[in-house]
Amino acid sequence: MSLARVSWLTVVAICVFASIGLFVTGYAGYGVTVIAVGLAAGVNLLPEPSGE
């Protein structure tokens, strides 16, 4: 696994834990925003399209 992939996976994991914490403390709007950031970072974990 490459360093770039590990770093994006780390960002996604941090976003998941941060959003859970924000939902628990009652900051639902910020939690949704952090989920959106995590999803945007997760796009970088998708496999690259084949160049046919």
TINU-542883 format. One record per residue (C-alpha): x, y, z; residue in one letter. Coordinates in steps of 0.05 Angstrom, whole numbers, plus 5000, padded with zeros to 4 digits. Each point is the difference from the previous one (the first is absolute). Layout:
REM residues N
XYZa ...
***
This chain:
REM residues 52
500050005000m 502950674980s 501250585048l 495050434963a 494549485009r 501649925074v 499750755010s 493250064966w 497449425041l 502450365062t 496350634980v 493649614989v 500749645067a 501150665037i 493950294966c 495849415022v 502150065072f 499350765000a 493049964970s 497849495053i 502750465054g 496450604970l 493449624996f 500649765072v 501250715025t 494250284961g 503550354942y 496249644945a 501450534947g 507449955010y 499649255002g 496849984932v 505350484974t 505649555025v 496649394969i 499950384933a 507550155007v 501249265016g 496249784939l 503950494957a 506549725027a 497449294990g 499550134925v 507549964999n 499649285024l 496149764939l 503949594950p 502650384940e 496149904935p 503349574948s 502550394941g 497249604942e 
***
